[in-house]
Amino acid sequence: MRRLTDTVLHPINETFKKCQLCGYESDDICEFRFHQECDENDNKEPYNILITCNQHACFQKIEQHERLYVELAWSNGEPGHFSLLCGDCPHRDGVRCTHPDLKVNGGEGLTLAMANDPIHRAVVCYHTDDNEYGLTCRRPTPPFSGCAGLPEEHSRHFNNE
């Protein structure tokens, strides 16, 4: 099964604000969608990321493709591709984090800060077909808002409080 990430016309840029399918660029992150490509068994592949714009033609390419593409919130992802956090970090190599403190790189661990806004203290309940006993309740995962690995000149995102 072919992959859109293998045939993109435009590579991921340093700000994640460029459509890989058509090349559209904007300073507004809201004009883009962030997708994680899945394998043949619909398992998400963490380093196969596709950034698309909201134009109908690009949306249709994702929707009509035989492979599954899971849309992620801008603040979600993994180190190296948190689109609101990792954009211009010098430790980012494509969609991978190369910071030596990151556990996958052999380090002790890299501290990430999570947003502390009221919506993420709420509990969201909903009905699902697989829950015969009533409601399923979850607390939304707050977005990551900072990283201890950002160099001082990039630390505007990190709050140590």
DSSP file (Angstrom, degrees, kcal/mol; ACC not computed):
  #  RESIDUE AA STRUCTURE BP1 BP2  ACC     N-H-->O    O-->H-N    N-H-->O    O-->H-N    TCO  KAPPA ALPHA  PHI   PSI    X-CA   Y-CA   Z-CA
    1    1 A M              0   0    0      0, 0.0    39,-0.1     0, 0.0     0, 0.0   0.000 360.0 360.0 360.0 124.2    0.0    0.0    0.0
    2    2 A R        -     0   0    0      1,-0.1     2,-0.4     2,-0.0    65,-0.1  -0.214 360.0-134.5 -69.0 159.1    1.6    3.3   -1.1
    3    3 A R    >   -     0   0    0      1,-0.1     3,-0.6    34,-0.0     4,-0.5  -0.927   9.5-147.3-117.5 136.5    2.3    6.1    1.4
    4    4 A L  G >  S+     0   0    0     -2,-0.4     3,-1.1     1,-0.2     4,-0.5   0.845 101.3  63.1 -66.9 -32.2    1.6    9.8    1.0
    5    5 A T  G 3  S+     0   0    0      1,-0.3     3,-0.2     2,-0.2    -1,-0.2   0.743 100.8  52.7 -66.1 -20.9    4.7   10.5    3.1
    6    6 A D  G <  S+     0   0    0     -3,-0.6    -1,-0.3     1,-0.2    -2,-0.2   0.648 115.5  39.3 -83.9 -15.7    6.8    8.9    0.4
    7    7 A T  S <  S+     0   0    0     -3,-1.1    -2,-0.2    -4,-0.5    -1,-0.2   0.241  79.4 137.1-119.7  12.5    5.4   11.0   -2.4
    8    8 A V        -     0   0    0     -4,-0.5    13,-0.2    -3,-0.2    12,-0.1  -0.290  44.8-150.1 -63.7 146.4    5.0   14.4   -0.8
    9    9 A L  S    S+     0   0    0     11,-1.4    12,-0.2     1,-0.2    -1,-0.1   0.696  82.6  43.9 -86.2 -21.9    6.1   17.4   -3.0
   10   10 A H  S    S-     0   0    0     10,-1.6    -1,-0.2     8,-0.0    13,-0.1  -0.986  79.9-133.7-131.3 125.4    7.1   19.5   -0.1
   11   11 A P        -     0   0    0      0, 0.0     2,-0.2     0, 0.0    -2,-0.0  -0.270  41.9 -84.0 -71.0 162.7    9.1   18.5    3.0
   12   12 A I        -     0   0    0     37,-0.1     2,-0.1     1,-0.1    82,-0.1  -0.500  52.8-144.4 -64.1 130.3    8.1   19.4    6.5
   13   13 A N    >   -     0   0    0     -2,-0.2     3,-0.8     5,-0.2     5,-0.1  -0.317  27.2 -91.4 -93.5-178.6    9.5   22.9    7.1
   14   14 A E  T 3  S+     0   0    0      1,-0.2    75,-0.2    -2,-0.1    -1,-0.1   0.639 123.7  38.5 -70.5 -14.4   10.9   24.4   10.4
   15   15 A T  T 3  S-     0   0    0     73,-0.1    -1,-0.2    69,-0.0    72,-0.2   0.458  99.3-125.4-113.2  -2.9    7.5   25.8   11.5
   16   16 A F  S <  S+     0   0    0     -3,-0.8     2,-0.1    71,-0.2    -2,-0.1   0.670  77.9 119.5  64.4  18.3    5.2   23.0   10.4
   17   17 A K        +     0   0    0      2,-0.1     9,-1.4    15,-0.0     2,-0.3  -0.318  46.5  85.2-112.3  49.1    3.2   25.7    8.6
   18   18 A K  B    S-A   25   0A   0      7,-0.2     2,-0.3    -2,-0.1     7,-0.2  -0.961  77.1-121.1-148.2 128.8    3.5   24.4    5.0
   19   19 A C     >  -     0   0    0      5,-2.9     4,-1.5    -2,-0.3    33,-0.2  -0.536  14.5-154.2 -70.9 128.0    1.2   21.9    3.3
   20   20 A Q  T  4 S+     0   0    0     31,-3.1   -10,-1.6    -2,-0.3   -11,-1.4   0.671  90.9  50.4 -77.3 -16.1    3.3   18.9    2.1
   21   21 A L  T  4 S+     0   0    0     30,-0.4    -1,-0.2   -13,-0.2    31,-0.1   0.884 130.5   8.5 -88.8 -41.9    0.8   18.1   -0.6
   22   22 A C  T  4 S-     0   0    0      2,-0.1    -2,-0.2   -12,-0.1    30,-0.1   0.576  93.0-118.3-118.5 -12.1    0.3   21.5   -2.3
   23   23 A G     <  +     0   0    0     -4,-1.5    -3,-0.1     1,-0.3    29,-0.0   0.452  52.6 159.9  90.2   0.2    3.0   23.8   -0.8
   24   24 A Y        -     0   0    0     -6,-0.1    -5,-2.9     1,-0.0     2,-0.3  -0.327  20.1-165.0 -58.5 135.4    0.5   26.3    0.7
   25   25 A E  B     +A   18   0A   0     -7,-0.2     2,-0.3    28,-0.0    -7,-0.2  -0.939  16.1 160.1-125.3 148.7    2.2   28.3    3.4
   26   26 A S        -     0   0    0     -9,-1.4     5,-0.0    -2,-0.3     6,-0.0  -0.974  43.5-129.7-158.1 156.0    0.7   30.6    6.1
   27   27 A D  S    S+     0   0    0     -2,-0.3     2,-0.7     1,-0.0     3,-0.1   0.565  88.9  88.9 -82.5  -9.5    1.8   32.0    9.5
   28   28 A D    >   -     0   0    0      1,-0.2     3,-1.9   -11,-0.1     4,-0.1  -0.807  62.1-161.7 -96.7 110.8   -1.5   30.8   11.0
   29   29 A I  G >  S+     0   0    0     -2,-0.7     3,-1.8     1,-0.3    -1,-0.2   0.760  86.1  74.2 -60.8 -24.2   -1.2   27.2   12.4
   30   30 A C  G 3  S+     0   0    0      1,-0.3    -1,-0.3    -3,-0.1    -2,-0.0   0.657  84.5  66.2 -64.8 -14.9   -5.0   27.0   12.3
   31   31 A E  G <  S+     0   0    0     -3,-1.9    23,-1.3    22,-0.1     2,-0.3   0.371  97.0  70.1 -86.6   5.7   -4.8   26.7    8.5
   32   32 A F  E <   -B   53   0B   0     -3,-1.8     2,-0.4    21,-0.2    21,-0.3  -0.888  64.6-147.0-127.6 154.5   -3.1   23.3    8.8
   33   33 A R  E     -B   52   0B   0     19,-3.8    19,-2.5    -2,-0.3     2,-0.5  -0.926  13.3-145.5-117.6 145.9   -3.9   19.7    9.8
   34   34 A F  E     -BC  51  72B   0     38,-0.6    38,-3.4    -2,-0.4     2,-0.4  -0.953  21.3-174.8-116.8 118.5   -1.4   17.4   11.4
   35   35 A H  E     -BC  50  71B   0     15,-2.8    15,-2.5    -2,-0.5     2,-0.5  -0.901  20.4-148.3-122.1 144.3   -1.7   13.7   10.6
   36   36 A Q  E     -BC  49  70B   0     34,-2.9    34,-2.5    -2,-0.4    13,-0.2  -0.952  26.4-131.7-107.4 124.8    0.1   10.6   11.7
   37   37 A E  E     - C   0  69B   0     11,-3.2     8,-2.8    -2,-0.5     2,-0.3  -0.466  19.8-146.0 -76.0 146.2    0.4    7.9    9.0
   38   38 A C  E     -B   44   0B   0     30,-1.9     6,-0.2     6,-0.2    30,-0.1  -0.771  10.6-119.5-111.7 157.7   -0.6    4.4    9.9
   39   39 A D    >   -     0   0    0      4,-2.4     3,-2.0    -2,-0.3    29,-0.4  -0.120  49.1 -79.3 -81.1-173.2    0.8    1.0    8.7
   40   40 A E  T 3  S+     0   0    0      1,-0.3    -1,-0.1     2,-0.1    -2,-0.0   0.716 133.4  52.1 -63.2 -20.9   -1.2   -1.6    6.8
   41   41 A N  T 3  S-     0   0    0      2,-0.1    -1,-0.3     3,-0.0     3,-0.1   0.181 120.7-107.0-100.2  15.9   -2.7   -2.8   10.2
   42   42 A D  S <  S+     0   0    0     -3,-2.0     2,-0.5     1,-0.2    -2,-0.1   0.729  70.9 145.9  64.9  26.6   -3.9    0.8   11.1
   43   43 A N        -     0   0    0      1,-0.0    -4,-2.4    25,-0.0    -1,-0.2  -0.815  54.7-111.9 -91.0 131.3   -1.2    1.2   13.8
   44   44 A K  E     -B   38   0B   0     -2,-0.5    -6,-0.2    -6,-0.2    -7,-0.1  -0.365  21.1-146.5 -64.0 138.1    0.1    4.7   14.1
   45   45 A E  E >   -     0   0B   0     -8,-2.8     3,-1.7     3,-0.2    -8,-0.4  -0.930   7.6-150.8-106.9 110.2    3.7    5.2   13.0
   46   46 A P  E 3  S+     0   0B   0      0, 0.0    -1,-0.1     0, 0.0    32,-0.1   0.735  90.2  43.1 -60.3 -27.4    5.2    8.0   15.2
   47   47 A Y  E 3  S+     0   0B   0      1,-0.1     2,-0.9   -10,-0.1    48,-0.1   0.381  90.9  88.1-102.9   6.2    7.7    9.3   12.7
   48   48 A N  E <   +     0   0B   0     -3,-1.7   -11,-3.2   -11,-0.3     2,-0.4  -0.803  60.1 167.6-103.5  92.6    5.5    9.3    9.6
   49   49 A I  E     -B   36   0B   0     -2,-0.9     2,-0.4   -13,-0.2   -13,-0.2  -0.830  19.9-166.1-110.5 141.2    3.9   12.7    9.9
   50   50 A L  E     -B   35   0B   0    -15,-2.5   -15,-2.8    -2,-0.4     2,-0.5  -0.992   4.2-160.3-130.4 125.2    2.0   14.5    7.2
   51   51 A I  E     +B   34   0B   0     -2,-0.4   -31,-3.1   -17,-0.2   -30,-0.4  -0.916  19.0 173.9-104.8 124.9    1.1   18.2    7.3
   52   52 A T  E     -B   33   0B   0    -19,-2.5   -19,-3.8    -2,-0.5     2,-0.1  -0.901  25.9-124.2-127.6 158.2   -1.8   19.3    5.1
   53   53 A C  E     -B   32   0B   0     -2,-0.3   -21,-0.2   -21,-0.3   -22,-0.1  -0.370  32.1-105.8 -89.8 177.0   -3.7   22.5    4.7
   54   54 A N  S    S+     0   0    0    -23,-1.3   -22,-0.1    -2,-0.1     2,-0.1   0.347  74.8 127.7 -87.3   6.6   -7.5   22.9    5.0
   55   55 A Q    >>  -     0   0    0    -24,-0.2     4,-2.2     1,-0.1     3,-0.5  -0.400  68.2-122.7 -66.1 142.0   -8.0   23.2    1.2
   56   56 A H  H 3> S+     0   0    0      1,-0.2     4,-2.5     2,-0.2     5,-0.2   0.853 107.7  56.2 -56.0 -41.8  -10.7   20.8    0.0
   57   57 A A  H 3> S+     0   0    0      1,-0.2     4,-1.5     2,-0.2    -1,-0.2   0.893 110.9  43.9 -62.3 -39.9   -8.4   19.1   -2.5
   58   58 A C  H <> S+     0   0    0     -3,-0.5     4,-1.5     2,-0.2    -1,-0.2   0.889 112.2  52.5 -73.0 -38.9   -5.8   18.2    0.1
   59   59 A F  H  X S+     0   0    0     -4,-2.2     4,-2.5     1,-0.2    -2,-0.2   0.903 108.0  52.6 -60.5 -41.0   -8.4   17.1    2.6
   60   60 A Q  H  X S+     0   0    0     -4,-2.5     4,-2.7     1,-0.2    -1,-0.2   0.864 102.9  57.7 -64.3 -37.2   -9.9   14.8   -0.1
   61   61 A K  H  X S+     0   0    0     -4,-1.5     4,-0.6     1,-0.2    -1,-0.2   0.901 111.5  42.4 -60.8 -39.8   -6.5   13.2   -0.8
   62   62 A I  H >< S+     0   0    0     -4,-1.5     3,-0.6     2,-0.2    -2,-0.2   0.939 116.3  47.2 -70.3 -48.0   -6.3   12.2    2.9
   63   63 A E  H 3< S+     0   0    0     -4,-2.5    -2,-0.2     1,-0.2    -1,-0.2   0.847 116.6  42.6 -64.4 -36.3   -9.9   11.0    3.1
   64   64 A Q  H 3< S+     0   0    0     -4,-2.7    -1,-0.2    -5,-0.2    -2,-0.2   0.514  88.0 111.1 -92.0  -5.1   -9.8    9.0   -0.1
   65   65 A H  S << S-     0   0    0     -3,-0.6     4,-0.1    -4,-0.6   -62,-0.0  -0.419  70.1-132.5 -72.2 145.7   -6.4    7.4    0.5
   66   66 A E  S    S+     0   0    0     -2,-0.1     2,-0.3     2,-0.1    -1,-0.1   0.711  87.7  76.3 -71.3 -19.6   -6.4    3.6    1.2
   67   67 A R  S    S-     0   0    0    -65,-0.1     2,-0.3     1,-0.0    -2,-0.1  -0.666  90.0-111.8 -91.3 148.4   -4.1    4.1    4.1
   68   68 A L        -     0   0    0    -29,-0.4   -30,-1.9    -2,-0.3     2,-0.5  -0.630  28.1-170.0 -81.5 134.7   -5.3    5.5    7.4
   69   69 A Y  E     -C   37   0B   0     -2,-0.3     2,-0.5   -32,-0.2   -32,-0.2  -0.988  10.2-152.3-124.5 118.6   -4.2    8.9    8.5
   70   70 A V  E     -C   36   0B   0    -34,-2.5   -34,-2.9    -2,-0.5     2,-0.3  -0.805  14.1-133.2 -96.3 123.8   -5.0    9.9   12.1
   71   71 A E  E     -C   35   0B   0     -2,-0.5     2,-0.3   -36,-0.2   -36,-0.3  -0.580  23.1-162.3 -77.4 135.2   -5.4   13.6   12.7
   72   72 A L  E     -C   34   0B   0    -38,-3.4   -38,-0.6    -2,-0.3     2,-0.1  -0.846  23.8-106.6-113.7 151.3   -3.6   14.9   15.8
   73   73 A A    >   -     0   0    0     -2,-0.3     3,-1.5     1,-0.1    10,-0.2  -0.425  36.7-111.8 -68.2 153.9   -4.1   18.1   17.7
   74   74 A W  T 3  S+     0   0    0      1,-0.3    10,-0.9   -42,-0.1     9,-0.7   0.838 117.7  50.5 -58.8 -33.9   -1.3   20.7   17.1
   75   75 A S  T 3  S+     0   0    0      8,-0.2    69,-1.0     7,-0.1    -1,-0.3   0.564 101.2  77.9 -84.7  -7.2   -0.1   20.3   20.7
   76   76 A N    <   +     0   0    0     -3,-1.5     7,-0.7    67,-0.1     2,-0.4  -0.430  56.5  82.8 -94.8 174.6    0.0   16.5   20.5
   77   77 A G  S    S-     0   0    0      5,-0.2     5,-0.2    -2,-0.1    -2,-0.1  -0.996  76.5 -73.8 134.2-141.1    2.7   14.4   18.9
   78   78 A E    >   -     0   0    0     -2,-0.4     3,-3.1   -32,-0.1     4,-0.1  -0.945  64.4 -57.8-148.8 165.5    6.0   13.3   20.3
   79   79 A P  T 3  S+     0   0    0      0, 0.0    18,-0.8     0, 0.0    16,-0.0  -0.255 127.6  29.2 -51.2 129.0    9.3   14.9   21.0
   80   80 A G  T 3  S+     0   0    0     16,-0.3    16,-0.2     2,-0.1     9,-0.0   0.024 123.5  50.2 104.7 -24.5   10.5   16.3   17.7
   81   81 A H    <   +     0   0    0     -3,-3.1     2,-1.0    14,-0.1     3,-0.1  -0.063  58.0 128.9-141.7  42.1    7.1   16.9   16.3
   82   82 A F    >>  -     0   0    0     -5,-0.2     4,-3.1     1,-0.2     3,-1.5  -0.866  51.3-153.2 -81.7 105.5    5.0   18.8   18.8
   83   83 A S  T 34 S+     0   0    0     -2,-1.0     4,-0.3    -9,-0.7    -8,-0.2   0.762  87.3  43.5 -64.2 -25.5    4.0   21.3   16.2
   84   84 A L  T 34 S+     0   0    0    -10,-0.9    -1,-0.3    -8,-0.2    -9,-0.1   0.585 126.7  30.3 -89.9  -8.5    3.5   24.2   18.6
   85   85 A L  T <4 S+     0   0    0     -3,-1.5     3,-0.2     2,-0.1    -2,-0.2   0.782 117.2  44.4-116.9 -42.8    6.6   23.5   20.6
   86   86 A C  S >< S+     0   0    0     -4,-3.1     3,-1.8     1,-0.2     6,-0.2   0.540  76.0 113.1 -89.3  -7.4    9.4   21.9   18.5
   87   87 A G  T 3  S+     0   0    0     -5,-0.5    -1,-0.2     1,-0.3   -71,-0.2   0.790  92.2  12.6 -35.9 -65.8    9.2   24.1   15.4
   88   88 A D  T 3  S+     0   0    0     -3,-0.2    -1,-0.3   -73,-0.1    -2,-0.1   0.156  89.9 135.6-106.2  19.9   12.5   26.0   15.5
   89   89 A C    X   -     0   0    0     -3,-1.8     3,-1.6   -75,-0.2    61,-0.1  -0.481  54.2-140.2 -69.0 132.9   14.2   24.0   18.2
   90   90 A P  T 3  S+     0   0    0      0, 0.0    -1,-0.1     0, 0.0    60,-0.1   0.640  99.9  64.0 -69.7 -11.6   17.9   23.2   17.2
   91   91 A H  T 3  S+     0   0    0     58,-0.1     7,-3.1    -5,-0.1     2,-0.4   0.480  81.3 101.7 -87.2  -2.7   17.5   19.7   18.6
   92   92 A R  E <   -D   97   0C   0     -3,-1.6     2,-0.5     5,-0.2     5,-0.2  -0.700  47.2-176.9 -86.9 130.4   14.8   18.8   16.0
   93   93 A D  E >   -D   96   0C   0      3,-3.1     3,-1.7    -2,-0.4     2,-0.7  -0.891  69.3 -55.3-124.2  97.7   15.9   16.7   13.0
   94   94 A G  T 3  S-     0   0    0     -2,-0.5   -14,-0.0     1,-0.3    -2,-0.0  -0.602 121.6 -23.3  67.7-110.4   12.9   16.4   10.7
   95   95 A V  T 3  S+     0   0    0     -2,-0.7     2,-0.4   -48,-0.1    -1,-0.3   0.092 121.9  93.7-117.1  21.6   10.3   15.0   13.1
   96   96 A R  E <   -D   93   0C   0     -3,-1.7    -3,-3.1   -16,-0.2     2,-0.5  -0.894  68.9-132.8-115.5 145.2   12.8   13.4   15.5
   97   97 A C  E     -D   92   0C   0    -18,-0.8    -5,-0.2    -2,-0.4    -2,-0.0  -0.841  17.0-175.5 -94.4 128.3   14.2   14.9   18.7
   98   98 A T        +     0   0    0     -7,-3.1    -6,-0.1    -2,-0.5    -1,-0.1   0.274  33.4 137.6-105.3   9.5   18.0   14.6   19.0
   99   99 A H    >   -     0   0    0     -8,-0.2     3,-1.3     1,-0.2     8,-0.2  -0.343  55.4-136.0 -59.9 132.4   18.3   16.1   22.5
  100  100 A P  T 3  S+     0   0    0      0, 0.0    -1,-0.2     0, 0.0     9,-0.1   0.726 100.3  60.4 -65.6 -21.5   20.7   13.9   24.6
  101  101 A D  T 3  S+     0   0    0      6,-0.2     8,-2.7     7,-0.1     2,-0.1   0.670  78.0 107.1 -79.4 -16.1   18.5   13.9   27.7
  102  102 A L  S X >S-     0   0    0     -3,-1.3     5,-2.2     7,-0.2     3,-1.6  -0.414  75.7-130.5 -64.9 134.9   15.6   12.2   25.8
  103  103 A K  G > 5S+     0   0    0      1,-0.3     3,-2.1     3,-0.2    -1,-0.1   0.866 106.3  57.0 -58.5 -39.6   15.3    8.6   27.0
  104  104 A V  G 3 5S+     0   0    0      1,-0.3    -1,-0.3     2,-0.1    -2,-0.1   0.699 106.6  52.1 -66.7 -15.3   15.2    7.2   23.5
  105  105 A N  G < 5S-     0   0    0     -3,-1.6    -1,-0.3    -6,-0.2    -2,-0.2   0.262 130.5 -95.3 -99.8  10.1   18.5    8.9   22.9
  106  106 A G  T < 5S+     0   0    0     -3,-2.1    -3,-0.2     1,-0.2    -2,-0.1   0.492  84.2 128.1  93.3   4.1   20.0    7.3   26.0
  107  107 A G  S   <S-     0   0    0     -5,-2.2    -1,-0.2    -8,-0.2    -6,-0.2  -0.184  72.8-105.6 -87.1-178.3   19.4   10.2   28.4
  108  108 A E  S    S-     0   0    0      1,-0.3     2,-0.2    -2,-0.0    -6,-0.1   0.652  78.7 -73.5 -80.8 -17.9   17.7   10.3   31.8
  109  109 A G        -     0   0    0     -8,-2.7     2,-0.5    -9,-0.1    -1,-0.3  -0.385  37.9-112.3 131.2 148.9   14.5   12.0   30.5
  110  110 A L        -     0   0    0     -2,-0.2     2,-0.4    -3,-0.1    -7,-0.1  -0.953  29.4-128.4-116.1 125.8   13.4   15.3   29.2
  111  111 A T        -     0   0    0     -2,-0.5    37,-3.0    -9,-0.0     2,-0.4  -0.586  23.3-169.0 -78.9 128.6   10.9   17.4   31.2
  112  112 A L  E     -E  147   0D   0     -2,-0.4     2,-0.3    35,-0.2    35,-0.2  -0.952  13.7-138.7-114.9 137.6    7.8   18.6   29.2
  113  113 A A  E     -E  146   0D   0     33,-2.4    32,-3.0    -2,-0.4    33,-1.3  -0.740  13.7-146.7 -93.6 143.0    5.4   21.1   30.7
  114  114 A M  E     -E  144   0D   0     -2,-0.3    30,-0.2    30,-0.3    27,-0.0  -0.854  25.7-101.5-109.0 146.4    1.7   20.7   30.2
  115  115 A A        -     0   0    0     28,-3.2     2,-0.3    -2,-0.4    -1,-0.1  -0.288  24.4-151.5 -61.3 147.3   -0.8   23.6   29.8
  116  116 A N        +     0   0    0     26,-0.1    -1,-0.1    29,-0.0     5,-0.0  -0.551  39.9 142.3-121.5  64.9   -2.7   24.4   32.9
  117  117 A D    >   -     0   0    0     -2,-0.3     3,-1.4     1,-0.1     4,-0.3  -0.754  60.8-111.0-105.6 157.1   -6.0   25.8   31.6
  118  118 A P  G >  S+     0   0    0      0, 0.0     3,-1.8     0, 0.0     4,-0.5   0.785 109.6  65.0 -58.4 -32.7   -9.4   25.2   33.0
  119  119 A I  G >  S+     0   0    0      1,-0.3     3,-0.8     2,-0.2    -3,-0.0   0.821  98.2  55.3 -63.2 -29.4  -10.8   23.0   30.2
  120  120 A H  G <  S+     0   0    0     -3,-1.4    -1,-0.3     1,-0.2    -5,-0.0   0.466 100.1  59.5 -85.9  -0.4   -8.2   20.3   30.9
  121  121 A R  G <  S+     0   0    0     -3,-1.8    -1,-0.2    -4,-0.3    -2,-0.2   0.473  90.3  95.5 -96.1  -6.3   -9.4   20.1   34.6
  122  122 A A  S <  S-     0   0    0     -3,-0.8     2,-0.5    -4,-0.5    -3,-0.0  -0.390  73.1-131.1 -79.3 159.8  -12.8   19.2   33.4
  123  123 A V        -     0   0    0     16,-0.2     2,-0.5    -2,-0.1    16,-0.2  -0.967  17.2-152.9-112.5 127.7  -14.1   15.6   33.0
  124  124 A V  E     -F  138   0E   0     14,-3.4    14,-2.8    -2,-0.5     2,-0.4  -0.881  11.7-169.8-103.9 125.9  -15.8   14.7   29.7
  125  125 A C  E     +F  137   0E   0     -2,-0.5     2,-0.3    12,-0.2    12,-0.2  -0.911  12.5 160.2-117.4 144.6  -18.4   12.0   29.7
  126  126 A Y  E     -F  136   0E   0     10,-2.4    10,-3.2    -2,-0.4     2,-0.3  -0.983  37.7-104.4-156.6 160.3  -20.0   10.3   26.7
  127  127 A H  E     -F  135   0E   0     -2,-0.3     2,-0.3     8,-0.2     8,-0.1  -0.699  33.9-175.9 -89.4 141.8  -21.9    7.2   25.5
  128  128 A T    >   -     0   0    0      6,-0.6     3,-1.1     3,-0.3     6,-0.2  -0.962  34.2-124.6-132.8 154.7  -20.1    4.6   23.5
  129  129 A D  T 3  S+     0   0    0     -2,-0.3    -1,-0.1     1,-0.2    -2,-0.0   0.780 109.9  56.2 -67.1 -27.0  -21.4    1.4   22.0
  130  130 A D  T 3  S+     0   0    0      1,-0.1     2,-0.7     2,-0.0    -1,-0.2   0.462  92.4  76.2 -88.3   0.6  -18.8   -0.7   23.8
  131  131 A N    X   +     0   0    0     -3,-1.1     3,-1.0     1,-0.1    -3,-0.3  -0.847  52.1 174.5-113.1  95.2  -19.9    0.5   27.3
  132  132 A E  T 3  S+     0   0    0     -2,-0.7    -1,-0.1     1,-0.2     3,-0.1   0.604  72.8  65.3 -75.5 -10.9  -23.1   -1.3   28.2
  133  133 A Y  T 3  S-     0   0    0      1,-0.1     2,-0.5     2,-0.1    -1,-0.2   0.419 111.9 -96.5 -95.5   1.5  -23.1    0.2   31.7
  134  134 A G  S <  S+     0   0    0     -3,-1.0    -6,-0.6    -6,-0.2     2,-0.2  -0.973  77.2  21.6 132.2-129.1  -23.5    3.9   30.8
  135  135 A L  E     -F  127   0E   0     -2,-0.5     2,-0.5    -8,-0.1    -8,-0.2  -0.502  49.8-145.2 -88.5 148.5  -21.1    6.7   30.4
  136  136 A T  E     -F  126   0E   0    -10,-3.2   -10,-2.4    -2,-0.2     2,-0.4  -0.950  23.8-163.9-103.5 130.0  -17.4    6.7   29.6
  137  137 A C  E     +F  125   0E   0     -2,-0.5     2,-0.3   -12,-0.2   -12,-0.2  -0.950  14.3 165.1-122.4 137.8  -15.6    9.5   31.4
  138  138 A R  E     -F  124   0E   0    -14,-2.8   -14,-3.4    -2,-0.4    -2,-0.0  -0.982  34.5-127.1-144.7 153.9  -12.2   10.9   30.7
  139  139 A R        -     0   0    0     -2,-0.3   -16,-0.2   -16,-0.2   -19,-0.1  -0.917  40.4-114.1 -98.8 126.6  -10.2   13.9   31.5
  140  140 A P        -     0   0    0      0, 0.0   -18,-0.0     0, 0.0    -1,-0.0  -0.294  29.6-112.0 -60.4 142.7   -8.7   15.5   28.3
  141  141 A T        -     0   0    0      1,-0.1   -21,-0.0   -27,-0.0    -3,-0.0  -0.638  34.2-126.0 -74.8 124.2   -5.0   15.4   28.0
  142  142 A P        -     0   0    0      0, 0.0     2,-0.1     0, 0.0    -1,-0.1  -0.371  27.9-103.8 -69.9 152.1   -3.6   18.9   28.3
  143  143 A P        -     0   0    0      0, 0.0   -28,-3.2     0, 0.0     2,-0.3  -0.378  34.7-104.9 -71.8 153.7   -1.4   20.1   25.5
  144  144 A F  E     +E  114   0D   0    -69,-1.0   -30,-0.3   -30,-0.2   -60,-0.1  -0.639  37.8 177.4 -76.5 134.1    2.4   20.3   26.0
  145  145 A S  E     +     0   0D   0    -32,-3.0     2,-0.3    -2,-0.3   -31,-0.2   0.436  56.9  14.6-120.5  -2.9    3.4   23.9   26.5
  146  146 A G  E     -E  113   0D   0    -33,-1.3   -33,-2.4    12,-0.1     2,-0.4  -0.991  52.2-148.8-167.4 161.9    7.1   23.7   27.1
  147  147 A C  E >   -E  112   0D   0     -2,-0.3     3,-1.5   -35,-0.2   -35,-0.2  -0.994  15.6-145.7-141.5 130.0   10.2   21.6   27.0
  148  148 A A  T 3  S+     0   0    0    -37,-3.0   -36,-0.1    -2,-0.4    -1,-0.1   0.695  98.3  67.2 -66.5 -18.0   13.3   21.8   29.3
  149  149 A G  T 3  S+     0   0    0    -38,-0.4    -1,-0.3     2,-0.0   -58,-0.1   0.559  72.5 109.0 -81.2  -8.0   15.5   20.9   26.3
  150  150 A L  S <  S-     0   0    0     -3,-1.5     5,-0.1     4,-0.1   -61,-0.0  -0.522  77.5-114.1 -69.4 131.9   14.8   24.2   24.5
  151  151 A P    >>  -     0   0    0      0, 0.0     3,-2.4     0, 0.0     4,-0.5  -0.205  34.9 -97.2 -60.0 159.6   17.9   26.4   24.6
  152  152 A E  G >4 S+     0   0    0      1,-0.3     3,-1.4     2,-0.2     4,-0.1   0.846 124.6  54.9 -49.5 -43.4   17.7   29.6   26.5
  153  153 A E  G 34 S+     0   0    0      1,-0.3    -1,-0.3     2,-0.1     3,-0.2   0.661 114.4  41.7 -69.6 -13.1   16.9   31.7   23.5
  154  154 A H  G X4 S+     0   0    0     -3,-2.4     3,-1.0     1,-0.1    -1,-0.3   0.341  84.3 103.4-108.1   3.7   14.0   29.4   22.7
  155  155 A S  G X<  +     0   0    0     -3,-1.4     3,-1.4    -4,-0.5    -1,-0.1   0.360  42.0 105.4 -76.3   7.6   12.7   29.0   26.3
  156  156 A R  G 3  S+     0   0    0      1,-0.3    -1,-0.3    -3,-0.2    -2,-0.1   0.733  81.1  53.3 -57.0 -20.5    9.8   31.4   25.8
  157  157 A H  G <  S+     0   0    0     -3,-1.0     2,-0.4   -10,-0.1    -1,-0.3   0.696  91.9  86.1 -87.0 -20.3    7.6   28.2   25.8
  158  158 A F    <   -     0   0    0     -3,-1.4     2,-0.5   -11,-0.2   -12,-0.1  -0.694  52.1-171.0 -97.4 132.8    8.8   26.7   29.1
  159  159 A N        -     0   0    0     -2,-0.4   -14,-0.1     1,-0.1   -11,-0.1  -0.966   6.2-168.1-119.8 113.8    7.3   27.6   32.5
  160  160 A N              0   0    0     -2,-0.5    -1,-0.1     1,-0.2    -2,-0.0   0.426 360.0 360.0 -82.7   2.2    9.2   26.2   35.5
  161  161 A E              0   0    0      0, 0.0    -1,-0.2     0, 0.0    -2,-0.0   0.497 360.0 360.0 -73.2 360.0    6.5   27.0   38.0
